[in-house]
Amino acid sequence: MFVGRKNELKLLNDAYRSGKDELVVLYGRPRIGKSSLVKYFARKKKAYYEFEALEGETTQGQIDHFTEQLKKQIDDPILDSVRFANWEQVFTYLTQKVLKRRSKVKKILFLDELPWMAAGRIRLVSILKYYWDNHWKDKHVMLILCGSVASFMVKKVLHSNALYGRTTLEILLKGFSPEEAACLLGRKRSREEALNYQLVFGGVPKYLEQINLNRSFNQNMNRLCFSPHGIMLKEVERIFYSQFREPRVYLKIIDLLKNGIFSLSEISAQTRIASGGGLKQYLKNLERAEMIRSIVPFDRSRNSKFRKYTLADEFLVFFFQYIEPNLRTIEESTSRRLFETLTHNSFNP
């Protein structure tokens, strides 16, 4: 079930209905619903082509996977006997077979998880720039570039020399509002219970979708977070290793911030990361991913040295308070009421 995202849908539909070509950049943390948003937006559009990358695959592996998806969307027997050797061959084929066709209907090309598709390198972005400038622009095309690795999407796409000034719409997708989250949970549970879920999982759609609405809050917490096979048990590690190129550095920062609020100099001293541009960039990437937030006294400027940082993601806060200290117990337990036992009723929103 798709709920919410009215503003983002309006932005995408306005871009689709515009009389010009559109280059859209959509990014946000994993599990936040980027792919679902685009697929819902495009569900009734006639000329829609989507290509999803594979995590951790090589460039040739990505190209082969792209080709397999082409076969499912384009009826061309030649694809059964061809193997593209590089992205230029792929996009030349796509241009000739799809994007150069004259049509009154705007063609949507959705590249999902661009950082994976690029294998972490900027070369693919440069190739996209060439094809946009020389083949796709002025052909009634809406190109949507989507990714979860915020640092790649901002630094190598939005702020890259290749695509600078070409982006017509930028969307940083954030978590659900309390109203949207409550709508997803429906009317089966009380408002108090819906609030409890949001205090644990925040507004992350993928997390909220794991909730079994036919079970109580405690039953869901035991199943998702406090059983050896709970889907949320290893989520923190999965998120950081899939989203960041230097996961250990980011986890080191998070491991400090779980203990409170710290300034830039305090974070630098305790993590032994130089307080220059490197640490600032790490912190900025964590903020973009909604993992942390910065706090500045109301009477100070945004660039104030009094800025401090703390955890912002609800599940991270919950994880470090209740799950991490008890991981071994959870992994070895057969109890179905471990949530109640370990929290000792201290979880009392």
LINFEN-V12202 format. One record per residue. N is the residue number from 1. RES is the residue in three letters. PHI is phi in degrees with one decimal (* if undefined). OMEGA is omega as a letter, one per 30 degrees, with the letter a starting at -180 (none if undefined). Layout:
n: [N,N]
res: [RES,RES]
phi: [PHI,PHI]
omega: [OMEGA,OMEGA]
This chain:
n: [1,2,3,4,5,6,7,8,9,10,11,12,13,14,15,16,17,18,19,20,21,22,23,24,25,26,27,28,29,30,31,32,33,34,35,36,37,38,39,40,41,42,43,44,45,46,47,48,49,50,51,52,53,54,55,56,57,58,59,60,61,62,63,64,65,66,67,68,69,70,71,72,73,74,75,76,77,78,79,80,81,82,83,84,85,86,87,88,89,90,91,92,93,94,95,96,97,98,99,100,101,102,103,104,105,106,107,108,109,110,111,112,113,114,115,116,117,118,119,120,121,122,123,124,125,126,127,128,129,130,131,132,133,134,135,136,137,138,139,140,141,142,143,144,145,146,147,148,149,150,151,152,153,154,155,156,157,158,159,160,161,162,163,164,165,166,167,168,169,170,171,172,173,174,175,176,177,178,179,180,181,182,183,184,185,186,187,188,189,190,191,192,193,194,195,196,197,198,199,200,201,202,203,204,205,206,207,208,209,210,211,212,213,214,215,216,217,218,219,220,221,222,223,224,225,226,227,228,229,230,231,232,233,234,235,236,237,238,239,240,241,242,243,244,245,246,247,248,249,250,251,252,253,254,255,256,257,258,259,260,261,262,263,264,265,266,267,268,269,270,271,272,273,274,275,276,277,278,279,280,281,282,283,284,285,286,287,288,289,290,291,292,293,294,295,296,297,298,299,300,301,302,303,304,305,306,307,308,309,310,311,312,313,314,315,316,317,318,319,320,321,322,323,324,325,326,327,328,329,330,331,332,333,334,335,336,337,338,339,340,341,342,343,344,345,346,347,348,349]
res: [MET,PHE,VAL,GLY,ARG,LYS,ASN,GLU,LEU,LYS,LEU,LEU,ASN,ASP,ALA,TYR,ARG,SER,GLY,LYS,ASP,GLU,LEU,VAL,VAL,LEU,TYR,GLY,ARG,PRO,ARG,ILE,GLY,LYS,SER,SER,LEU,VAL,LYS,TYR,PHE,ALA,ARG,LYS,LYS,LYS,ALA,TYR,TYR,GLU,PHE,GLU,ALA,LEU,GLU,GLY,GLU,THR,THR,GLN,GLY,GLN,ILE,ASP,HIS,PHE,THR,GLU,GLN,LEU,LYS,LYS,GLN,ILE,ASP,ASP,PRO,ILE,LEU,ASP,SER,VAL,ARG,PHE,ALA,ASN,TRP,GLU,GLN,VAL,PHE,THR,TYR,LEU,THR,GLN,LYS,VAL,LEU,LYS,ARG,ARG,SER,LYS,VAL,LYS,LYS,ILE,LEU,PHE,LEU,ASP,GLU,LEU,PRO,TRP,MET,ALA,ALA,GLY,ARG,ILE,ARG,LEU,VAL,SER,ILE,LEU,LYS,TYR,TYR,TRP,ASP,ASN,HIS,TRP,LYS,ASP,LYS,HIS,VAL,MET,LEU,ILE,LEU,CYS,GLY,SER,VAL,ALA,SER,PHE,MET,VAL,LYS,LYS,VAL,LEU,HIS,SER,ASN,ALA,LEU,TYR,GLY,ARG,THR,THR,LEU,GLU,ILE,LEU,LEU,LYS,GLY,PHE,SER,PRO,GLU,GLU,ALA,ALA,CYS,LEU,LEU,GLY,ARG,LYS,ARG,SER,ARG,GLU,GLU,ALA,LEU,ASN,TYR,GLN,LEU,VAL,PHE,GLY,GLY,VAL,PRO,LYS,TYR,LEU,GLU,GLN,ILE,ASN,LEU,ASN,ARG,SER,PHE,ASN,GLN,ASN,MET,ASN,ARG,LEU,CYS,PHE,SER,PRO,HIS,GLY,ILE,MET,LEU,LYS,GLU,VAL,GLU,ARG,ILE,PHE,TYR,SER,GLN,PHE,ARG,GLU,PRO,ARG,VAL,TYR,LEU,LYS,ILE,ILE,ASP,LEU,LEU,LYS,ASN,GLY,ILE,PHE,SER,LEU,SER,GLU,ILE,SER,ALA,GLN,THR,ARG,ILE,ALA,SER,GLY,GLY,GLY,LEU,LYS,GLN,TYR,LEU,LYS,ASN,LEU,GLU,ARG,ALA,GLU,MET,ILE,ARG,SER,ILE,VAL,PRO,PHE,ASP,ARG,SER,ARG,ASN,SER,LYS,PHE,ARG,LYS,TYR,THR,LEU,ALA,ASP,GLU,PHE,LEU,VAL,PHE,PHE,PHE,GLN,TYR,ILE,GLU,PRO,ASN,LEU,ARG,THR,ILE,GLU,GLU,SER,THR,SER,ARG,ARG,LEU,PHE,GLU,THR,LEU,THR,HIS,ASN,SER,PHE,ASN,PRO]
phi: [*,-99.1,-133.3,67.8,62.0,-62.2,-66.1,-65.6,-64.9,-64.0,-61.4,-67.4,-69.0,-63.0,-65.8,-64.4,-83.6,-65.0,-87.0,-129.2,-72.0,-131.2,-116.8,-104.6,-115.4,-120.3,-146.3,163.8,-60.7,-60.1,74.7,-87.7,101.2,-65.1,-63.7,-61.8,-61.7,-66.3,-65.5,-69.6,-59.0,-93.2,-60.1,-114.5,-83.0,-78.9,-112.1,-125.8,-128.7,-121.6,-139.2,-108.8,-83.5,-107.2,-70.4,75.0,-89.4,-73.8,-59.6,-64.6,-63.1,-64.7,-64.6,-63.3,-65.5,-58.8,-63.4,-61.6,-73.1,-58.5,-57.4,-77.6,-114.5,-127.3,-85.9,-147.0,-57.8,-62.4,-67.3,-74.9,-119.7,-111.6,-130.4,-69.3,-95.6,-156.6,-67.3,-60.7,-65.5,-61.0,-73.4,-65.4,-60.8,-60.3,-63.2,-68.7,-86.6,-126.0,-79.1,-90.3,-63.8,-74.6,-157.6,-77.4,-88.5,-69.9,-92.0,-104.9,-117.0,-109.6,-104.2,-96.1,60.0,-55.8,-58.2,-69.1,-59.7,-82.9,54.3,76.7,-109.9,-84.2,-55.9,-61.1,-63.0,-64.5,-66.5,-60.8,-59.2,-61.8,-70.0,-63.8,-69.3,-105.6,-132.5,-99.4,-62.7,71.5,-115.9,61.3,-118.7,-119.2,-97.2,-113.8,-102.9,-128.3,-164.4,-95.2,-83.7,-58.1,-61.6,-68.0,-64.6,-82.3,-74.0,-100.1,-118.0,-62.2,-102.5,-76.6,-63.9,-63.6,-107.3,-60.2,83.5,-98.3,-66.8,-102.4,-150.5,-120.7,-126.6,-96.1,-80.9,-111.2,-67.3,-61.0,-73.0,-55.2,-66.8,-66.4,-62.9,-63.3,-66.1,-65.2,-74.9,74.1,-100.3,-72.2,-113.0,-70.3,-63.6,-64.6,-69.2,-61.1,-65.5,-59.6,-61.9,-68.4,-70.0,-90.9,-103.3,64.5,-105.5,-81.9,-54.4,-62.4,-68.8,-64.6,-70.0,-77.0,-73.6,-89.1,-70.6,-90.3,-115.7,-74.5,-58.5,-61.8,-62.5,-66.7,-65.0,-63.7,-69.5,-86.5,-119.8,-124.1,-129.5,-55.6,-108.1,-59.9,-65.6,-92.6,-63.6,-109.4,-63.9,-60.8,-63.5,-61.3,-60.7,-70.0,-77.0,-91.9,-96.6,-117.7,-74.6,-121.9,-58.1,-65.7,-65.9,-65.3,-66.3,-64.6,-66.7,-62.8,-62.0,-79.3,-67.8,-65.4,-93.2,153.3,-112.6,-136.8,-84.1,-58.4,-66.4,-68.5,-64.4,-60.8,-65.9,-85.3,-99.7,60.6,-106.8,-53.8,-79.5,-76.5,-61.1,-61.4,-64.2,-60.4,-69.8,-58.2,-66.2,-64.6,-64.9,-66.7,-67.5,-60.9,-83.7,61.1,-81.1,-130.4,-138.9,-105.8,-125.7,-123.2,-51.9,-60.7,-96.9,-119.2,-77.1,-61.2,-92.9,-65.0,-73.2,-86.4,-61.7,-129.2,-125.8,-153.3,-65.2,-119.3,-71.4,-60.8,-69.1,-59.2,-59.7,-64.2,-58.8,-74.1,-85.9,-119.1,-93.5,-54.5,-64.5,-117.8,-57.3,-63.0,-61.2,-62.7,-68.3,-103.2,-85.9,-115.4,-70.1,-100.2,-130.1,-68.7,-57.4,-64.3,-66.4,-78.5,-84.2,49.2,63.5,-76.8,-82.1,-138.3,-58.1]
omega: [l,l,l,l,a,a,a,l,l,l,a,l,l,l,a,a,l,a,a,l,a,l,a,l,a,l,a,a,l,l,a,l,a,a,l,l,a,a,l,l,a,a,a,l,a,a,a,a,a,a,a,a,l,l,l,a,l,l,a,l,l,a,l,l,l,a,l,l,l,a,a,a,a,a,a,a,a,a,l,a,a,l,a,a,a,a,l,l,l,a,l,l,a,l,a,a,a,a,l,a,l,a,l,a,l,a,a,l,a,l,a,a,a,l,l,a,a,a,l,a,a,a,a,l,l,l,l,l,a,a,l,a,a,a,a,l,a,l,l,a,l,a,l,l,a,l,l,a,a,a,l,a,a,a,a,l,a,a,a,l,a,a,a,l,a,a,l,l,l,l,l,a,a,a,l,l,l,l,l,l,l,l,l,a,l,a,a,a,a,l,l,a,l,l,l,l,a,l,l,a,a,a,a,a,a,l,a,l,a,a,l,a,l,l,a,l,a,l,l,l,l,a,a,a,a,l,a,a,l,a,a,a,a,a,a,l,l,a,a,a,l,a,a,a,l,a,a,l,a,l,l,l,l,a,l,a,l,a,l,a,a,l,l,a,l,l,l,a,a,l,a,l,a,a,l,a,a,a,l,l,l,a,l,l,l,l,l,l,a,l,l,l,l,a,l,l,a,a,l,a,a,a,a,l,l,l,l,a,l,l,l,a,a,a,l,l,a,a,a,l,a,a,a,a,a,a,a,l,a,a,a,a,l,a,l,a,a,l,a,a,a,l,l,a,l,l,a,a,none]
